[in-house]
Amino acid sequence: MAKLKTGRHTSAIKAWRKSEKLASKNRGIKTRIHDTSKEFSTLVAKKDMENAQKMLPKTYSILDKAAKSGTIHWKAAARKKSRLSARIKSIAQNPSVK
């Protein structure tokens, strides 16, 4: 990392560097959300209720942490959690329907 030359756009360079770090962090969090949701979906599709219910709190935790840090909106996290629980509930009530 070369030393910044002072000038008019020094703050812009610093802001850009900060935004890159934050975007990278957010990307990682969103990837974790996507991966765990997908894994949960495969468990529900296989009707593996025991493992799906064990995974639900982990998925909730990831969503809550993402909402707390501001990566996703808290209402988006609540919506995703609601949809996950609705899926597991529908499978539990109707084992024959996917």
C-alpha positions as CSV (number, residue, x, y, z in Angstrom):
1,M,0.0,0.0,0.0
2,A,1.6,3.2,-1.1
3,K,1.4,6.3,1.0
4,L,-1.5,8.6,0.0
5,K,-0.6,11.9,-1.6
6,T,-2.4,14.7,0.2
7,G,-4.8,16.6,-2.0
8,R,-8.4,17.2,-2.7
9,H,-9.5,13.7,-3.2
10,T,-7.6,12.0,-0.3
11,S,-10.9,11.6,1.6
12,A,-12.5,10.1,-1.4
13,I,-9.8,7.5,-1.7
14,K,-10.1,6.6,1.9
15,A,-13.9,6.4,1.6
16,W,-13.5,4.1,-1.4
17,R,-11.1,1.8,0.5
18,K,-13.6,1.7,3.4
19,S,-16.5,0.9,1.1
20,E,-14.5,-2.0,-0.5
21,K,-13.8,-3.5,2.9
22,L,-17.5,-3.2,4.0
23,A,-18.8,-4.6,0.7
24,S,-16.5,-7.6,1.1
25,K,-17.7,-8.2,4.6
26,N,-21.3,-7.9,3.6
27,R,-20.8,-10.2,0.6
28,G,-19.5,-12.9,3.0
29,I,-22.4,-12.6,5.3
30,K,-24.9,-12.7,2.5
31,T,-23.2,-15.8,1.1
32,R,-23.5,-17.5,4.5
33,I,-27.2,-16.6,4.5
34,H,-27.7,-18.0,1.0
35,D,-25.8,-21.2,1.7
36,T,-27.5,-22.0,5.0
37,S,-31.0,-21.3,3.5
38,K,-30.1,-23.6,0.6
39,E,-29.0,-26.3,2.9
40,F,-32.1,-25.9,4.9
41,S,-34.2,-26.2,1.7
42,T,-32.5,-29.4,0.7
43,L,-33.3,-30.9,4.2
44,V,-36.9,-29.9,3.9
45,A,-37.1,-31.3,0.3
46,K,-35.7,-34.6,1.6
47,K,-38.3,-34.4,4.4
48,D,-35.4,-34.7,7.0
49,M,-37.4,-32.9,9.7
50,E,-35.1,-33.7,12.6
51,N,-32.0,-32.2,11.0
52,A,-34.1,-29.3,9.5
53,Q,-35.4,-28.4,12.9
54,K,-31.8,-28.6,14.4
55,M,-30.6,-26.2,11.6
56,L,-33.4,-23.7,12.1
57,P,-31.9,-21.9,15.1
58,K,-28.5,-21.6,13.3
59,T,-30.2,-20.1,10.3
60,Y,-32.1,-17.7,12.5
61,S,-28.9,-16.7,14.3
62,I,-27.2,-15.9,11.0
63,L,-30.1,-13.8,9.9
64,D,-30.4,-11.9,13.2
65,K,-26.6,-11.1,13.2
66,A,-26.8,-9.9,9.6
67,A,-29.8,-7.6,10.5
68,K,-28.0,-6.4,13.6
69,S,-24.9,-5.4,11.7
70,G,-27.0,-3.7,9.0
71,T,-26.1,-6.1,6.2
72,I,-29.8,-6.8,5.6
73,H,-32.8,-4.9,6.8
74,W,-34.4,-6.2,10.0
75,K,-37.7,-6.7,8.3
76,A,-36.1,-8.7,5.5
77,A,-34.5,-10.9,8.2
78,A,-37.9,-11.3,9.9
79,R,-39.5,-12.2,6.5
80,K,-36.9,-14.8,5.7
81,K,-37.3,-16.4,9.2
82,S,-41.0,-16.4,8.8
83,R,-40.8,-18.1,5.4
84,L,-38.4,-20.8,6.7
85,S,-40.7,-21.6,9.7
86,A,-43.7,-21.7,7.4
87,R,-42.0,-24.2,5.1
88,I,-41.1,-26.5,8.0
89,K,-44.5,-26.2,9.5
90,S,-46.3,-27.0,6.2
91,I,-44.1,-30.1,5.7
92,A,-44.8,-31.2,9.3
93,Q,-48.5,-30.9,8.8
94,N,-48.7,-32.4,5.3
95,P,-45.9,-34.9,4.9
96,S,-47.2,-36.0,1.4
97,V,-47.1,-32.5,-0.1
98,K,-43.8,-30.9,-1.1
